[in-house]
Amino acid sequence: MRVNTWAHMIPVPGTRVIVHTDEDGDLLVDLDPARPVEYFSDSRRYAQDTGGGGSM
């Protein structure tokens, strides 16, 4: 599964999730609220540079 999140909030592999469907049949995945979530402690490699870049 792909997670769309902030770099400092990337769950480690093996994080428990709950998979269900909504009334339209769309698949939904949520973090399991009954289990504490452990996040990567070093997320620098996932952070994007906000400097703008480019050349003049």
mmCIF file as Biopython writes it, N, C-alpha, C and O atoms, coordinates in Angstrom:
data_model
#
loop_
_atom_site.group_PDB
_atom_site.id
_atom_site.type_symbol
_atom_site.label_atom_id
_atom_site.label_alt_id
_atom_site.label_comp_id
_atom_site.label_asym_id
_atom_site.label_entity_id
_atom_site.label_seq_id
_atom_site.pdbx_PDB_ins_code
_atom_site.Cartn_x
_atom_site.Cartn_y
_atom_site.Cartn_z
_atom_site.occupancy
_atom_site.B_iso_or_equiv
_atom_site.auth_seq_id
_atom_site.auth_asym_id
_atom_site.pdbx_PDB_model_num
ATOM 1   N N  . MET A ? 1  ? 0.848   -1.163 0.000   1.0 0.0 1  A 1 
ATOM 2   C CA . MET A ? 1  ? 0.000   0.000  0.000   1.0 0.0 1  A 1 
ATOM 3   C C  . MET A ? 1  ? 0.895   1.228  0.000   1.0 0.0 1  A 1 
ATOM 4   O O  . MET A ? 1  ? 1.973   1.212  0.595   1.0 0.0 1  A 1 
ATOM 5   N N  . ARG A ? 2  ? 0.472   2.255  -0.640  1.0 0.0 2  A 1 
ATOM 6   C CA . ARG A ? 2  ? 1.191   3.527  -0.677  1.0 0.0 2  A 1 
ATOM 7   C C  . ARG A ? 2  ? 0.519   4.484  0.309   1.0 0.0 2  A 1 
ATOM 8   O O  . ARG A ? 2  ? -0.708  4.572  0.374   1.0 0.0 2  A 1 
ATOM 9   N N  . VAL A ? 3  ? 1.345   5.196  1.070   1.0 0.0 3  A 1 
ATOM 10  C CA . VAL A ? 3  ? 0.838   6.133  2.069   1.0 0.0 3  A 1 
ATOM 11  C C  . VAL A ? 3  ? 1.181   7.547  1.638   1.0 0.0 3  A 1 
ATOM 12  O O  . VAL A ? 3  ? 2.326   7.836  1.290   1.0 0.0 3  A 1 
ATOM 13  N N  . ASN A ? 4  ? 0.202   8.417  1.662   1.0 0.0 4  A 1 
ATOM 14  C CA . ASN A ? 4  ? 0.415   9.827  1.364   1.0 0.0 4  A 1 
ATOM 15  C C  . ASN A ? 4  ? 0.453   10.555 2.704   1.0 0.0 4  A 1 
ATOM 16  O O  . ASN A ? 4  ? -0.582  10.738 3.343   1.0 0.0 4  A 1 
ATOM 17  N N  . THR A ? 5  ? 1.643   10.968 3.127   1.0 0.0 5  A 1 
ATOM 18  C CA . THR A ? 5  ? 1.810   11.565 4.446   1.0 0.0 5  A 1 
ATOM 19  C C  . THR A ? 5  ? 3.004   12.511 4.450   1.0 0.0 5  A 1 
ATOM 20  O O  . THR A ? 5  ? 3.710   12.628 3.449   1.0 0.0 5  A 1 
ATOM 21  N N  . TRP A ? 6  ? 3.228   13.181 5.566   1.0 0.0 6  A 1 
ATOM 22  C CA . TRP A ? 6  ? 4.391   14.034 5.749   1.0 0.0 6  A 1 
ATOM 23  C C  . TRP A ? 6  ? 5.605   13.154 6.001   1.0 0.0 6  A 1 
ATOM 24  O O  . TRP A ? 6  ? 5.469   12.045 6.517   1.0 0.0 6  A 1 
ATOM 25  N N  . ALA A ? 7  ? 6.795   13.636 5.641   1.0 0.0 7  A 1 
ATOM 26  C CA . ALA A ? 7  ? 8.028   12.856 5.791   1.0 0.0 7  A 1 
ATOM 27  C C  . ALA A ? 7  ? 8.268   12.440 7.238   1.0 0.0 7  A 1 
ATOM 28  O O  . ALA A ? 7  ? 8.784   11.348 7.478   1.0 0.0 7  A 1 
ATOM 29  N N  . HIS A ? 8  ? 7.913   13.268 8.196   1.0 0.0 8  A 1 
ATOM 30  C CA . HIS A ? 8  ? 8.169   12.942 9.599   1.0 0.0 8  A 1 
ATOM 31  C C  . HIS A ? 8  ? 7.109   12.004 10.195  1.0 0.0 8  A 1 
ATOM 32  O O  . HIS A ? 8  ? 7.180   11.660 11.375  1.0 0.0 8  A 1 
ATOM 33  N N  . MET A ? 9  ? 6.132   11.592 9.386   1.0 0.0 9  A 1 
ATOM 34  C CA . MET A ? 9  ? 5.067   10.708 9.882   1.0 0.0 9  A 1 
ATOM 35  C C  . MET A ? 9  ? 4.951   9.440  9.027   1.0 0.0 9  A 1 
ATOM 36  O O  . MET A ? 9  ? 3.838   9.004  8.732   1.0 0.0 9  A 1 
ATOM 37  N N  . ILE A ? 10 ? 6.081   8.843  8.624   1.0 0.0 10 A 1 
ATOM 38  C CA . ILE A ? 10 ? 6.062   7.623  7.827   1.0 0.0 10 A 1 
ATOM 39  C C  . ILE A ? 10 ? 6.090   6.420  8.768   1.0 0.0 10 A 1 
ATOM 40  O O  . ILE A ? 10 ? 7.073   6.215  9.481   1.0 0.0 10 A 1 
ATOM 41  N N  . PRO A ? 11 ? 5.025   5.626  8.777   1.0 0.0 11 A 1 
ATOM 42  C CA . PRO A ? 11 ? 5.004   4.457  9.651   1.0 0.0 11 A 1 
ATOM 43  C C  . PRO A ? 11 ? 6.033   3.419  9.204   1.0 0.0 11 A 1 
ATOM 44  O O  . PRO A ? 11 ? 6.314   3.282  8.014   1.0 0.0 11 A 1 
ATOM 45  N N  . VAL A ? 12 ? 6.592   2.689  10.175  1.0 0.0 12 A 1 
ATOM 46  C CA . VAL A ? 12 ? 7.555   1.642  9.853   1.0 0.0 12 A 1 
ATOM 47  C C  . VAL A ? 12 ? 6.826   0.453  9.232   1.0 0.0 12 A 1 
ATOM 48  O O  . VAL A ? 12 ? 5.633   0.270  9.473   1.0 0.0 12 A 1 
ATOM 49  N N  . PRO A ? 13 ? 7.530   -0.362 8.432   1.0 0.0 13 A 1 
ATOM 50  C CA . PRO A ? 13 ? 6.903   -1.563 7.870   1.0 0.0 13 A 1 
ATOM 51  C C  . PRO A ? 13 ? 6.353   -2.450 8.992   1.0 0.0 13 A 1 
ATOM 52  O O  . PRO A ? 13 ? 6.964   -2.577 10.054  1.0 0.0 13 A 1 
ATOM 53  N N  . GLY A ? 14 ? 5.218   -3.044 8.747   1.0 0.0 14 A 1 
ATOM 54  C CA . GLY A ? 14 ? 4.580   -3.901 9.734   1.0 0.0 14 A 1 
ATOM 55  C C  . GLY A ? 14 ? 3.553   -3.188 10.591  1.0 0.0 14 A 1 
ATOM 56  O O  . GLY A ? 14 ? 2.915   -3.805 11.445  1.0 0.0 14 A 1 
ATOM 57  N N  . THR A ? 15 ? 3.385   -1.867 10.365  1.0 0.0 15 A 1 
ATOM 58  C CA . THR A ? 15 ? 2.380   -1.112 11.114  1.0 0.0 15 A 1 
ATOM 59  C C  . THR A ? 15 ? 1.004   -1.707 10.842  1.0 0.0 15 A 1 
ATOM 60  O O  . THR A ? 15 ? 0.650   -1.976 9.694   1.0 0.0 15 A 1 
ATOM 61  N N  . ARG A ? 16 ? 0.240   -1.909 11.897  1.0 0.0 16 A 1 
ATOM 62  C CA . ARG A ? 16 ? -1.093  -2.505 11.760  1.0 0.0 16 A 1 
ATOM 63  C C  . ARG A ? 16 ? -2.073  -1.512 11.149  1.0 0.0 16 A 1 
ATOM 64  O O  . ARG A ? 16 ? -2.088  -0.334 11.505  1.0 0.0 16 A 1 
ATOM 65  N N  . VAL A ? 17 ? -2.892  -2.009 10.222  1.0 0.0 17 A 1 
ATOM 66  C CA . VAL A ? 17 ? -3.915  -1.195 9.579   1.0 0.0 17 A 1 
ATOM 67  C C  . VAL A ? 17 ? -5.241  -1.938 9.611   1.0 0.0 17 A 1 
ATOM 68  O O  . VAL A ? 17 ? -5.287  -3.149 9.831   1.0 0.0 17 A 1 
ATOM 69  N N  . ILE A ? 18 ? -6.308  -1.203 9.391   1.0 0.0 18 A 1 
ATOM 70  C CA . ILE A ? 18 ? -7.644  -1.763 9.252   1.0 0.0 18 A 1 
ATOM 71  C C  . ILE A ? 18 ? -8.095  -1.473 7.830   1.0 0.0 18 A 1 
ATOM 72  O O  . ILE A ? 18 ? -8.054  -0.327 7.383   1.0 0.0 18 A 1 
ATOM 73  N N  . VAL A ? 19 ? -8.525  -2.509 7.121   1.0 0.0 19 A 1 
ATOM 74  C CA . VAL A ? 19 ? -8.975  -2.371 5.734   1.0 0.0 19 A 1 
ATOM 75  C C  . VAL A ? 19 ? -10.481 -2.615 5.710   1.0 0.0 19 A 1 
ATOM 76  O O  . VAL A ? 19 ? -10.959 -3.621 6.233   1.0 0.0 19 A 1 
ATOM 77  N N  . HIS A ? 20 ? -11.229 -1.691 5.101   1.0 0.0 20 A 1 
ATOM 78  C CA . HIS A ? 20 ? -12.678 -1.840 4.988   1.0 0.0 20 A 1 
ATOM 79  C C  . HIS A ? 20 ? -13.162 -1.123 3.737   1.0 0.0 20 A 1 
ATOM 80  O O  . HIS A ? 20 ? -12.369 -0.496 3.034   1.0 0.0 20 A 1 
ATOM 81  N N  . THR A ? 21 ? -14.422 -1.209 3.462   1.0 0.0 21 A 1 
ATOM 82  C CA . THR A ? 21 ? -15.011 -0.507 2.320   1.0 0.0 21 A 1 
ATOM 83  C C  . THR A ? 21 ? -16.087 0.443  2.819   1.0 0.0 21 A 1 
ATOM 84  O O  . THR A ? 21 ? -16.699 0.221  3.864   1.0 0.0 21 A 1 
ATOM 85  N N  . ASP A ? 22 ? -16.307 1.505  2.053   1.0 0.0 22 A 1 
ATOM 86  C CA . ASP A ? 22 ? -17.385 2.427  2.399   1.0 0.0 22 A 1 
ATOM 87  C C  . ASP A ? 22 ? -18.662 1.998  1.698   1.0 0.0 22 A 1 
ATOM 88  O O  . ASP A ? 22 ? -18.695 0.951  1.052   1.0 0.0 22 A 1 
ATOM 89  N N  . GLU A ? 23 ? -19.701 2.787  1.819   1.0 0.0 23 A 1 
ATOM 90  C CA . GLU A ? 23 ? -21.008 2.427  1.243   1.0 0.0 23 A 1 
ATOM 91  C C  . GLU A ? 23 ? -20.993 2.358  -0.279  1.0 0.0 23 A 1 
ATOM 92  O O  . GLU A ? 23 ? -21.870 1.733  -0.876  1.0 0.0 23 A 1 
ATOM 93  N N  . ASP A ? 24 ? -19.998 2.998  -0.921  1.0 0.0 24 A 1 
ATOM 94  C CA . ASP A ? 24 ? -19.879 2.947  -2.379  1.0 0.0 24 A 1 
ATOM 95  C C  . ASP A ? 24 ? -18.981 1.805  -2.853  1.0 0.0 24 A 1 
ATOM 96  O O  . ASP A ? 24 ? -18.805 1.602  -4.054  1.0 0.0 24 A 1 
ATOM 97  N N  . GLY A ? 25 ? -18.413 1.059  -1.895  1.0 0.0 25 A 1 
ATOM 98  C CA . GLY A ? 25 ? -17.536 -0.045 -2.250  1.0 0.0 25 A 1 
ATOM 99  C C  . GLY A ? 25 ? -16.076 0.341  -2.415  1.0 0.0 25 A 1 
ATOM 100 O O  . GLY A ? 25 ? -15.254 -0.490 -2.800  1.0 0.0 25 A 1 
ATOM 101 N N  . ASP A ? 26 ? -15.742 1.611  -2.124  1.0 0.0 26 A 1 
ATOM 102 C CA . ASP A ? 26 ? -14.348 2.054  -2.211  1.0 0.0 26 A 1 
ATOM 103 C C  . ASP A ? 26 ? -13.546 1.463  -1.058  1.0 0.0 26 A 1 
ATOM 104 O O  . ASP A ? 26 ? -14.025 1.409  0.075   1.0 0.0 26 A 1 
ATOM 105 N N  . LEU A ? 27 ? -12.338 1.026  -1.346  1.0 0.0 27 A 1 
ATOM 106 C CA . LEU A ? 27 ? -11.461 0.446  -0.342  1.0 0.0 27 A 1 
ATOM 107 C C  . LEU A ? 27 ? -10.844 1.552  0.508   1.0 0.0 27 A 1 
ATOM 108 O O  . LEU A ? 27 ? -10.314 2.527  -0.025  1.0 0.0 27 A 1 
ATOM 109 N N  . LEU A ? 28 ? -10.910 1.404  1.806   1.0 0.0 28 A 1 
ATOM 110 C CA . LEU A ? 28 ? -10.352 2.378  2.745   1.0 0.0 28 A 1 
ATOM 111 C C  . LEU A ? 28 ? -9.359  1.672  3.662   1.0 0.0 28 A 1 
ATOM 112 O O  . LEU A ? 28 ? -9.617  0.557  4.115   1.0 0.0 28 A 1 
ATOM 113 N N  . VAL A ? 29 ? -8.235  2.309  3.934   1.0 0.0 29 A 1 
ATOM 114 C CA . VAL A ? 29 ? -7.223  1.758  4.823   1.0 0.0 29 A 1 
ATOM 115 C C  . VAL A ? 29 ? -6.901  2.813  5.872   1.0 0.0 29 A 1 
ATOM 116 O O  . VAL A ? 29 ? -6.561  3.948  5.538   1.0 0.0 29 A 1 
ATOM 117 N N  . ASP A ? 30 ? -7.008  2.437  7.134   1.0 0.0 30 A 1 
ATOM 118 C CA . ASP A ? 30 ? -6.711  3.345  8.243   1.0 0.0 30 A 1 
ATOM 119 C C  . ASP A ? 30 ? -5.686  2.700  9.158   1.0 0.0 30 A 1 
ATOM 120 O O  . ASP A ? 30 ? -5.612  1.474  9.251   1.0 0.0 30 A 1 
ATOM 121 N N  . LEU A ? 31 ? -4.892  3.528  9.834   1.0 0.0 31 A 1 
ATOM 122 C CA . LEU A ? 31 ? -4.008  3.011  10.869  1.0 0.0 31 A 1 
ATOM 123 C C  . LEU A ? 31 ? -4.875  2.449  11.991  1.0 0.0 31 A 1 
ATOM 124 O O  . LEU A ? 31 ? -5.908  3.026  12.329  1.0 0.0 31 A 1 
ATOM 125 N N  . ASP A ? 32 ? -4.457  1.327  12.566  1.0 0.0 32 A 1 
ATOM 126 C CA . ASP A ? 32 ? -5.215  0.682  13.632  1.0 0.0 32 A 1 
ATOM 127 C C  . ASP A ? 32 ? -5.133  1.543  14.900  1.0 0.0 32 A 1 
ATOM 128 O O  . ASP A ? 32 ? -4.054  1.667  15.481  1.0 0.0 32 A 1 
ATOM 129 N N  . PRO A ? 33 ? -6.245  2.138  15.339  1.0 0.0 33 A 1 
ATOM 130 C CA . PRO A ? 33 ? -6.202  3.018  16.510  1.0 0.0 33 A 1 
ATOM 131 C C  . PRO A ? 33 ? -5.927  2.264  17.812  1.0 0.0 33 A 1 
ATOM 132 O O  . PRO A ? 33 ? -5.597  2.887  18.821  1.0 0.0 33 A 1 
ATOM 133 N N  . ALA A ? 34 ? -6.057  0.937  17.806  1.0 0.0 34 A 1 
ATOM 134 C CA . ALA A ? 34 ? -5.814  0.143  19.010  1.0 0.0 34 A 1 
ATOM 135 C C  . ALA A ? 34 ? -4.326  -0.171 19.205  1.0 0.0 34 A 1 
ATOM 136 O O  . ALA A ? 34 ? -3.934  -0.696 20.247  1.0 0.0 34 A 1 
ATOM 137 N N  . ARG A ? 35 ? -3.504  0.149  18.209  1.0 0.0 35 A 1 
ATOM 138 C CA . ARG A ? 35 ? -2.063  -0.138 18.276  1.0 0.0 35 A 1 
ATOM 139 C C  . ARG A ? 35 ? -1.278  1.162  18.180  1.0 0.0 35 A 1 
ATOM 140 O O  . ARG A ? 35 ? -1.602  2.019  17.357  1.0 0.0 35 A 1 
ATOM 141 N N  . PRO A ? 36 ? -0.250  1.319  19.010  1.0 0.0 36 A 1 
ATOM 142 C CA . PRO A ? 36 ? 0.588   2.522  18.880  1.0 0.0 36 A 1 
ATOM 143 C C  . PRO A ? 36 ? 1.348   2.498  17.557  1.0 0.0 36 A 1 
ATOM 144 O O  . PRO A ? 36 ? 1.832   1.449  17.133  1.0 0.0 36 A 1 
ATOM 145 N N  . VAL A ? 37 ? 1.452   3.639  16.917  1.0 0.0 37 A 1 
ATOM 146 C CA . VAL A ? 37 ? 2.137   3.736  15.637  1.0 0.0 37 A 1 
ATOM 147 C C  . VAL A ? 37 ? 3.588   4.159  15.889  1.0 0.0 37 A 1 
ATOM 148 O O  . VAL A ? 37 ? 3.851   5.109  16.626  1.0 0.0 37 A 1 
ATOM 149 N N  . GLU A ? 38 ? 4.520   3.437  15.267  1.0 0.0 38 A 1 
ATOM 150 C CA . GLU A ? 38 ? 5.931   3.792  15.343  1.0 0.0 38 A 1 
ATOM 151 C C  . GLU A ? 38 ? 6.313   4.391  13.994  1.0 0.0 38 A 1 
ATOM 152 O O  . GLU A ? 38 ? 6.038   3.807  12.946  1.0 0.0 38 A 1 
ATOM 153 N N  . TYR A ? 39 ? 6.946   5.554  14.028  1.0 0.0 39 A 1 
ATOM 154 C CA . TYR A ? 39 ? 7.343   6.244  12.803  1.0 0.0 39 A 1 
ATOM 155 C C  . TYR A ? 39 ? 8.854   6.129  12.609  1.0 0.0 39 A 1 
ATOM 156 O O  . TYR A ? 39 ? 9.595   5.961  13.578  1.0 0.0 39 A 1 
ATOM 157 N N  . PHE A ? 40 ? 9.314   6.221  11.350  1.0 0.0 40 A 1 
ATOM 158 C CA . PHE A ? 40 ? 10.738  6.236  11.059  1.0 0.0 40 A 1 
ATOM 159 C C  . PHE A ? 40 ? 11.388  7.372  11.856  1.0 0.0 40 A 1 
ATOM 160 O O  . PHE A ? 40 ? 10.895  8.500  11.864  1.0 0.0 40 A 1 
ATOM 161 N N  . SER A ? 41 ? 12.495  7.056  12.522  1.0 0.0 41 A 1 
ATOM 162 C CA . SER A ? 41 ? 13.159  8.089  13.320  1.0 0.0 41 A 1 
ATOM 163 C C  . SER A ? 41 ? 14.014  9.012  12.454  1.0 0.0 41 A 1 
ATOM 164 O O  . SER A ? 41 ? 14.243  10.163 12.826  1.0 0.0 41 A 1 
ATOM 165 N N  . ASP A ? 42 ? 14.486  8.530  11.311  1.0 0.0 42 A 1 
ATOM 166 C CA . ASP A ? 42 ? 15.305  9.347  10.412  1.0 0.0 42 A 1 
ATOM 167 C C  . ASP A ? 42 ? 14.584  9.463  9.074   1.0 0.0 42 A 1 
ATOM 168 O O  . ASP A ? 42 ? 14.717  8.594  8.212   1.0 0.0 42 A 1 
ATOM 169 N N  . SER A ? 43 ? 13.831  10.524 8.909   1.0 0.0 43 A 1 
ATOM 170 C CA . SER A ? 43 ? 13.010  10.689 7.708   1.0 0.0 43 A 1 
ATOM 171 C C  . SER A ? 43 ? 13.614  11.675 6.716   1.0 0.0 43 A 1 
ATOM 172 O O  . SER A ? 43 ? 12.951  12.070 5.757   1.0 0.0 43 A 1 
ATOM 173 N N  . ARG A ? 44 ? 14.867  12.078 6.935   1.0 0.0 44 A 1 
ATOM 174 C CA . ARG A ? 44 ? 15.481  13.094 6.062   1.0 0.0 44 A 1 
ATOM 175 C C  . ARG A ? 44 ? 15.476  12.690 4.592   1.0 0.0 44 A 1 
ATOM 176 O O  . ARG A ? 44 ? 15.291  13.539 3.721   1.0 0.0 44 A 1 
ATOM 177 N N  . ARG A ? 45 ? 15.679  11.390 4.301   1.0 0.0 45 A 1 
ATOM 178 C CA . ARG A ? 45 ? 15.730  10.986 2.894   1.0 0.0 45 A 1 
ATOM 179 C C  . ARG A ? 45 ? 14.372  11.098 2.193   1.0 0.0 45 A 1 
ATOM 180 O O  . ARG A ? 45 ? 14.305  11.050 0.965   1.0 0.0 45 A 1 
ATOM 181 N N  . TYR A ? 46 ? 13.301  11.245 2.961   1.0 0.0 46 A 1 
ATOM 182 C CA . TYR A ? 46 ? 11.964  11.384 2.377   1.0 0.0 46 A 1 
ATOM 183 C C  . TYR A ? 46 ? 11.504  12.831 2.296   1.0 0.0 46 A 1 
ATOM 184 O O  . TYR A ? 46 ? 10.500  13.121 1.644   1.0 0.0 46 A 1 
ATOM 185 N N  . ALA A ? 47 ? 12.211  13.739 2.941   1.0 0.0 47 A 1 
ATOM 186 C CA . ALA A ? 47 ? 11.814  15.150 2.955   1.0 0.0 47 A 1 
ATOM 187 C C  . ALA A ? 47 ? 12.160  15.799 1.625   1.0 0.0 47 A 1 
ATOM 188 O O  . ALA A ? 47 ? 13.204  15.514 1.038   1.0 0.0 47 A 1 
ATOM 189 N N  . GLN A ? 48 ? 11.279  16.672 1.154   1.0 0.0 48 A 1 
ATOM 190 C CA . GLN A ? 48 ? 11.522  17.391 -0.090  1.0 0.0 48 A 1 
ATOM 191 C C  . GLN A ? 48 ? 12.127  18.753 0.218   1.0 0.0 48 A 1 
ATOM 192 O O  . GLN A ? 48 ? 11.806  19.380 1.228   1.0 0.0 48 A 1 
ATOM 193 N N  . ASP A ? 49 ? 13.008  19.196 -0.669  1.0 0.0 49 A 1 
ATOM 194 C CA . ASP A ? 49 ? 13.596  20.517 -0.550  1.0 0.0 49 A 1 
ATOM 195 C C  . ASP A ? 49 ? 12.550  21.551 -0.933  1.0 0.0 49 A 1 
ATOM 196 O O  . ASP A ? 49 ? 11.954  21.466 -2.007  1.0 0.0 49 A 1 
ATOM 197 N N  . THR A ? 50 ? 12.329  22.509 -0.076  1.0 0.0 50 A 1 
ATOM 198 C CA . THR A ? 50 ? 11.348  23.561 -0.360  1.0 0.0 50 A 1 
ATOM 199 C C  . THR A ? 50 ? 12.013  24.836 -0.836  1.0 0.0 50 A 1 
ATOM 200 O O  . THR A ? 50 ? 11.381  25.893 -0.857  1.0 0.0 50 A 1 
ATOM 201 N N  . GLY A ? 51 ? 13.297  24.756 -1.225  1.0 0.0 51 A 1 
ATOM 202 C CA . GLY A ? 51 ? 14.052  25.925 -1.641  1.0 0.0 51 A 1 
ATOM 203 C C  . GLY A ? 51 ? 13.631  26.505 -2.975  1.0 0.0 51 A 1 
ATOM 204 O O  . GLY A ? 51 ? 14.004  27.638 -3.279  1.0 0.0 51 A 1 
ATOM 205 N N  . GLY A ? 52 ? 12.881  25.792 -3.775  1.0 0.0 52 A 1 
ATOM 206 C CA . GLY A ? 52 ? 12.433  26.316 -5.048  1.0 0.0 52 A 1 
ATOM 207 C C  . GLY A ? 52 ? 13.295  25.902 -6.214  1.0 0.0 52 A 1 
ATOM 208 O O  . GLY A ? 52 ? 12.784  25.625 -7.299  1.0 0.0 52 A 1 
ATOM 209 N N  . GLY A ? 53 ? 14.604  25.856 -6.005  1.0 0.0 53 A 1 
ATOM 210 C CA . GLY A ? 53 ? 15.512  25.417 -7.063  1.0 0.0 53 A 1 
ATOM 211 C C  . GLY A ? 53 ? 15.466  26.303 -8.288  1.0 0.0 53 A 1 
ATOM 212 O O  . GLY A ? 53 ? 15.151  27.490 -8.196  1.0 0.0 53 A 1 
ATOM 213 N N  . GLY A ? 54 ? 15.781  25.728 -9.435  1.0 0.0 54 A 1 
ATOM 214 C CA . GLY A ? 54 ? 15.760  26.483 -10.674 1.0 0.0 54 A 1 
ATOM 215 C C  . GLY A ? 54 ? 17.054  27.231 -10.898 1.0 0.0 54 A 1 
ATOM 216 O O  . GLY A ? 54 ? 17.950  27.219 -10.054 1.0 0.0 54 A 1 
ATOM 217 N N  . SER A ? 55 ? 17.143  27.876 -12.035 1.0 0.0 55 A 1 
ATOM 218 C CA . SER A ? 55 ? 18.337  28.651 -12.353 1.0 0.0 55 A 1 
ATOM 219 C C  . SER A ? 55 ? 17.910  30.018 -12.863 1.0 0.0 55 A 1 
ATOM 220 O O  . SER A ? 55 ? 16.778  30.215 -13.304 1.0 0.0 55 A 1 
ATOM 221 N N  . MET A ? 56 ? 18.837  30.947 -12.791 1.0 0.0 56 A 1 
ATOM 222 C CA . MET A ? 56 ? 18.500  32.315 -13.241 1.0 0.0 56 A 1 
ATOM 223 C C  . MET A ? 56 ? 18.987  32.541 -14.632 1.0 0.0 56 A 1 
ATOM 224 O O  . MET A ? 56 ? 18.801  33.625 -15.184 1.0 0.0 56 A 1 
#
